[in-house]
Amino acid sequence: MTTLAGTPDRPVRVNAVLDVPLSRWLWLVKWILAIPHYVVLLFLWMAFTVVSGIAFFSILFTGRYPRSLFDFNLGVLRWSWRVAYYSYGALGTDRYPPFSLGEERDYPARLDIAYPERLSRGLVLVKWWLLAIPHYIVIGFFLGGYHLGWWYGGLVAVLAMIAAVTLAFTEKYPRGLFDLILGLNRWVLRVAAYAALMTDTYPPFRLDMGGVEPGSSEELS
């Protein structure tokens, strides 16, 4: 069961630790190493789409997101975030992501979404397409294309590659660049949770940079 200590206006919390040291050259082959995850995520995102459709009708008629469905979709988002953090969504760790839908509190990339006891039956009709359109435009620039449950070719991937090249020549991942990449990923994940009907809290048009979620009391190690 997912638990989250947070405020109602911050139901989505994204935290990450930049591992030090990082391999100077492992990033060159992470796309190969991550292939097993991409294969699994392909099927998980198919299931995610089906589960979201079932949740849509449940919310529409009852105002509730079934907890088991919520936990599954949260697990898919967590898995995707860990893989993205390991690979070209951040390149922030060399620790291979676990094949898990769970919290995995010892992994350096973490995602929590507060379970909503009640959701608006009216908003469910419009938030995932109409209300989210402005955010889709913004994160489209961040992400570029969409592939196997995550992204490639957008600003996030470009910045991650700049960090990788810098790492190769200096053995250091620029901290300011890491903070920016985390801010972009945090924006994307907030929108993903909103579009997946997991919260009624509209994502802020705000770049909250850094590895620790603003206002979070969570200690990262």
Phi, psi and omega in degrees: 000136182274131174238151183208125173264113182195182180261155183301332182275359178229065182286341181251124181234124182241119180231148180205150176245131175279115181288139178224128359275165173248148176297139180288337189233352183300330182301338181293334184243005181297333178295330176283315182297331183274356183305315178303323177293319180299321180296313180296317182296330176304314181285324179296322179287333171297314178294322178304316180296316179295314181298320179297323177295318177296317179298324178304311182289326177296315179294319182300320185263336184237345183077013182231144174262111182310130188300320181295322178291320178299314182296324178296311181295324174298320178298320178295318178295320178297313180301313181298319180294319178297317180294318178297321181293322177291321186259226196267017170270349179195323185057038186269356179207154173256003178283122184295133183295142176286152174275084190207143172267358185278185183291317182052065187295342180270358177276145187288352176242124186226148179223132175230139175229124181293132179287125180274126178292325178223147176229152181293129178285335178280317182298330183299338181283337189232341190289326186284345178235301186288306184291333183273355183306314179302322178290323179300321179297315182293310185285342172299323175291323179293321194259330187072234181280171183236128188209122176051045173085359177217206193228164176202152171085355180264194182301319181301311182294321179297314180295322178296322178291324175298318177298320181295316180294319177298318178300319182298325185263336184242350185065017179228140174266116183303123185296319180297323178292319176301314181300320179293315180299320178294322178298319179294315178297322180298317177300313182299315183291327175297317179293321179299317180295320179293314181293333178275010174070019186272353177204152174263356181284117183293132182297138179286148171276076188208138180261093178273099188274164177103162183285335182258130178303130178306133180082003183278140175263003183288134176268124179258141179232000000 
